[in-house]
Amino acid sequence: TITPNATPQITIAIANNGDETICAGESVTFNYTTVNGGGSPTFQWAIGSTPVGTGPTFTSATLANGDLVTCTMTSTVACANPSTVTSTAIS
């Protein structure tokens, strides 16, 4: 008898370094929290639709009003479906 494993649910959330207000030219760092990312997930940070980084964190001192920061993660967990998810945007 074969019993399939449940499909792992993949999630990612992002947050900045706690500042509600960011002044022009101020550096801000974003990091992630994930569920079922696996041992070596990959990350693609973006401002709007423009890719801006691939590490587990993203730092910028050039954000402008209205910019939307997101992170797309590709999980390395076996049987993940979907294996790629995108965070909710932070403005």
C-alpha positions as CSV (number, residue, x, y, z in Angstrom):
1,T,0.0,0.0,0.0
2,I,1.3,3.4,-0.9
3,T,0.4,6.4,1.3
4,P,1.2,9.7,-0.3
5,N,2.5,12.5,1.9
6,A,0.4,15.6,2.2
7,T,1.5,18.5,-0.1
8,P,3.5,20.9,1.9
9,Q,2.1,24.4,2.0
10,I,4.7,27.0,1.2
11,T,4.4,30.6,2.6
12,I,6.6,33.7,2.8
13,A,6.0,37.0,4.6
14,I,8.3,40.0,4.6
15,A,8.9,42.8,7.1
16,N,11.2,45.8,7.3
17,N,13.4,46.6,10.2
18,G,10.5,47.9,12.2
19,D,10.3,51.5,11.0
20,E,6.9,52.7,10.1
21,T,8.3,55.9,8.6
22,I,11.4,55.9,6.4
23,C,13.0,59.3,5.6
24,A,14.5,60.0,2.2
25,G,18.0,58.5,1.9
26,E,17.5,56.3,5.0
27,S,18.6,52.7,4.7
28,V,15.9,50.1,5.4
29,T,16.4,46.3,5.6
30,F,13.7,43.8,4.7
31,N,13.8,40.2,5.9
32,Y,11.5,37.2,5.5
33,T,9.7,34.6,7.5
34,T,8.9,31.4,5.7
35,V,7.1,28.0,6.2
36,N,8.5,25.0,4.3
37,G,11.3,26.9,2.5
38,G,13.5,23.9,2.7
39,G,17.3,23.6,3.3
40,S,18.4,26.0,0.6
41,P,15.5,28.1,-0.8
42,T,16.2,30.8,-3.3
43,F,14.9,34.4,-3.1
44,Q,14.2,37.2,-5.6
45,W,13.5,40.6,-4.1
46,A,11.7,43.2,-6.3
47,I,10.6,46.8,-6.2
48,G,7.5,46.8,-8.3
49,S,8.4,44.4,-11.1
50,T,12.1,45.3,-11.1
51,P,14.4,42.6,-9.6
52,V,16.7,44.1,-7.0
53,G,18.4,41.3,-5.0
54,T,18.6,37.6,-4.4
55,G,19.8,37.2,-0.9
56,P,17.8,36.3,2.2
57,T,17.6,40.0,3.1
58,F,17.3,43.2,1.0
59,T,18.6,46.6,2.0
60,S,17.8,49.9,0.2
61,A,18.4,53.6,0.8
62,T,16.7,54.6,-2.5
63,L,13.0,53.8,-1.8
64,A,10.4,56.3,-2.9
65,N,6.8,57.0,-2.0
66,G,4.6,54.3,-3.6
67,D,7.4,51.7,-4.1
68,L,6.2,48.2,-3.5
69,V,8.7,45.6,-2.1
70,T,8.1,41.9,-2.6
71,C,10.0,38.7,-2.2
72,T,9.5,35.6,-4.3
73,M,10.8,32.4,-2.8
74,T,11.4,29.0,-4.5
75,S,11.3,26.2,-2.0
76,T,13.5,23.1,-2.0
77,V,11.0,21.0,-0.1
78,A,10.1,17.8,-2.0
79,C,6.5,17.7,-3.4
80,A,5.8,21.4,-2.7
81,N,3.0,22.6,-5.0
82,P,3.4,25.3,-5.9
83,S,7.1,25.5,-5.1
84,T,7.3,29.2,-5.8
85,V,5.4,31.9,-3.8
86,T,5.5,35.6,-3.6
87,S,5.0,37.7,-0.4
88,T,2.4,40.3,0.0
89,A,3.9,43.7,-1.0
90,I,5.1,46.3,1.5
91,S,4.6,49.9,0.5
